[in-house]
Amino acid sequence: MPKTSNASLPSAGKPQTASTRPTTEEIALRAYHIYLERDGAPGDALDDWTRAERELQEETGKPRRKPGPKLVVA
């Protein structure tokens, strides 16, 4: 039986890199935020989806900021 390599299979433990595409969940969340920016007014869900997808794809080329330290008020 020939030995197969799993090197091309994605690993569940690998962190996402900047070259990965946004997930469906990320696009849906951004589209929902776009809807909320309209104060929930009726609009075109497909336009919201494509705008969200485009915005997230543009962000993948930019490095993401790491969250800063949490401030503690004494």
Backbone bond lengths (Angstrom), bond angles and torsions (degrees), N, CA, C in turn:
res aa  C-N    CA-C-N  psi(-1)  N-CA   C-N-CA  omega(-1)  CA-C   N-CA-C  phi
1 M - - - 1.450 - - 1.534 108.31 -
2 P 1.351 119.04 130.70 1.458 120.82 -178.42 1.523 111.15 -71.94
3 K 1.303 114.13 143.25 1.454 120.53 179.58 1.534 108.81 -82.14
4 T 1.322 116.46 131.42 1.465 120.29 179.35 1.522 109.03 -105.92
5 S 1.298 114.78 149.73 1.454 120.17 179.98 1.519 109.62 -100.90
6 N 1.311 116.25 137.50 1.459 121.78 176.52 1.521 111.01 -98.07
7 A 1.318 118.05 14.14 1.458 121.57 -175.99 1.522 112.36 -63.49
8 S 1.320 117.90 -28.73 1.464 119.73 -177.60 1.524 112.71 -86.29
9 L 1.327 118.29 -8.92 1.453 120.43 -179.80 1.517 110.18 -80.05
10 P 1.344 117.15 137.92 1.464 119.19 178.88 1.522 110.31 -69.42
11 S 1.279 115.46 144.09 1.456 121.14 179.37 1.519 109.12 -96.54
12 A 1.321 116.32 135.68 1.456 120.21 -179.04 1.519 111.46 -66.40
13 G 1.321 117.45 -24.59 1.448 120.68 -177.28 1.516 114.51 -87.46
14 K 1.324 117.59 -6.50 1.453 119.72 -178.07 1.519 110.91 -73.57
15 P 1.326 118.60 136.67 1.461 119.72 175.41 1.517 109.80 -72.74
16 Q 1.328 116.49 153.46 1.452 120.17 177.95 1.512 109.58 -71.32
17 T 1.311 116.06 141.15 1.449 120.31 176.81 1.507 108.99 -103.05
18 A 1.319 116.28 171.42 1.456 120.92 -178.22 1.524 111.95 -65.28
19 S 1.324 118.28 -19.11 1.453 120.48 -177.04 1.532 112.55 -86.84
20 T 1.335 118.95 -4.79 1.454 120.41 -179.37 1.521 110.34 -79.06
21 R 1.313 114.53 152.54 1.461 120.24 179.10 1.521 108.91 -81.47
22 P 1.336 117.24 154.22 1.468 119.55 176.88 1.526 110.72 -64.40
23 T 1.305 115.99 147.06 1.465 120.85 179.42 1.525 110.03 -78.10
24 T 1.308 115.49 164.02 1.462 120.98 177.12 1.523 110.60 -59.05
25 E 1.333 116.36 -38.65 1.455 120.35 -179.87 1.530 111.30 -65.76
26 E 1.335 116.85 -40.33 1.462 120.53 178.20 1.528 111.16 -64.31
27 I 1.323 116.21 -41.82 1.465 120.31 179.63 1.525 109.81 -66.11
28 A 1.327 117.03 -43.73 1.463 120.87 -179.89 1.523 111.03 -61.81
29 L 1.322 117.16 -41.33 1.460 120.76 179.78 1.523 110.98 -65.51
30 R 1.338 117.13 -43.28 1.468 120.25 178.74 1.528 110.54 -65.36
31 A 1.339 117.26 -40.88 1.464 120.69 177.83 1.531 110.55 -61.73
32 Y 1.314 116.61 -38.12 1.470 120.45 177.18 1.519 110.64 -64.93
33 H 1.328 116.81 -40.54 1.462 119.68 178.08 1.529 111.26 -64.61
34 I 1.317 116.82 -36.64 1.471 120.79 175.99 1.531 109.26 -62.33
35 Y 1.318 116.81 -43.05 1.466 122.14 176.52 1.530 110.35 -59.27
36 L 1.321 116.90 -43.82 1.463 120.26 179.56 1.525 111.81 -66.73
37 E 1.340 116.89 -33.16 1.467 120.32 177.14 1.527 111.01 -61.85
38 R 1.330 117.36 -25.94 1.470 122.20 176.18 1.523 110.31 -86.20
39 D 1.308 117.74 10.50 1.471 123.65 -176.29 1.523 111.77 59.84
40 G 1.330 115.79 31.32 1.457 120.36 177.05 1.516 113.99 74.33
41 A 1.331 116.61 12.46 1.465 119.76 179.00 1.527 109.32 -67.71
42 P 1.333 116.32 148.46 1.461 118.78 178.40 1.522 111.11 -57.99
43 G 1.292 114.60 143.98 1.454 120.22 179.91 1.513 108.98 -157.63
44 D 1.285 116.32 -162.99 1.449 121.08 -179.49 1.527 108.74 -103.71
45 A 1.324 116.83 111.51 1.463 121.84 -177.55 1.528 111.41 -60.82
46 L 1.323 117.33 -35.47 1.461 120.06 179.00 1.530 110.72 -66.07
47 D 1.327 117.14 -40.17 1.470 120.24 176.27 1.525 110.84 -62.45
48 D 1.339 116.51 -42.10 1.468 120.33 178.16 1.525 110.01 -61.22
49 W 1.329 116.19 -43.74 1.471 121.33 -177.82 1.530 110.73 -63.21
50 T 1.340 116.17 -48.59 1.465 119.14 -177.30 1.519 111.31 -67.72
51 R 1.337 117.51 -35.92 1.466 120.09 176.35 1.528 110.05 -64.32
52 A 1.329 116.65 -44.30 1.461 120.94 179.57 1.524 110.84 -61.84
53 E 1.324 116.52 -44.37 1.456 120.83 179.89 1.530 110.92 -62.17
54 R 1.324 116.33 -44.02 1.465 121.22 179.92 1.533 111.02 -63.37
55 E 1.339 116.81 -45.54 1.462 120.57 179.99 1.529 111.41 -61.42
56 L 1.321 116.52 -43.26 1.460 119.73 -179.02 1.522 111.57 -69.01
57 Q 1.324 117.68 -36.10 1.459 120.24 178.31 1.524 110.36 -67.67
58 E 1.328 117.51 -35.39 1.463 120.50 176.94 1.521 110.82 -66.23
59 E 1.332 116.47 -34.29 1.459 120.99 180.00 1.527 112.71 -70.91
60 T 1.331 117.99 -24.63 1.459 119.90 -176.32 1.520 111.51 -65.27
61 G 1.313 118.36 -23.23 1.454 121.31 178.29 1.517 112.88 -80.63
62 K 1.330 115.83 -13.88 1.459 120.31 -178.73 1.525 109.14 -100.97
63 P 1.328 117.25 142.55 1.469 118.10 176.81 1.524 109.81 -68.41
64 R 1.308 115.27 140.29 1.468 119.71 179.32 1.516 109.87 -83.99
65 R 1.320 114.64 140.40 1.458 119.64 177.55 1.514 109.68 -74.62
66 K 1.299 114.78 139.87 1.458 118.98 173.83 1.523 107.16 -81.10
67 P 1.326 117.56 144.85 1.455 118.53 178.23 1.521 110.71 -64.60
68 G 1.302 116.24 141.11 1.455 120.97 -179.46 1.519 110.63 -75.15
69 P 1.315 115.72 175.28 1.465 118.54 179.73 1.522 110.42 -68.00
70 K 1.314 115.48 148.27 1.454 119.88 177.79 1.518 108.82 -74.02
71 L 1.323 114.96 134.90 1.462 119.96 179.64 1.511 109.25 -86.78
72 V 1.301 115.42 135.45 1.456 121.22 178.81 1.521 107.69 -114.45
73 V 1.333 115.12 124.19 1.453 119.96 179.52 1.519 107.42 -93.72
74 A 1.336 115.38 126.04 1.469 119.37 -178.10 1.490 111.24 -91.89
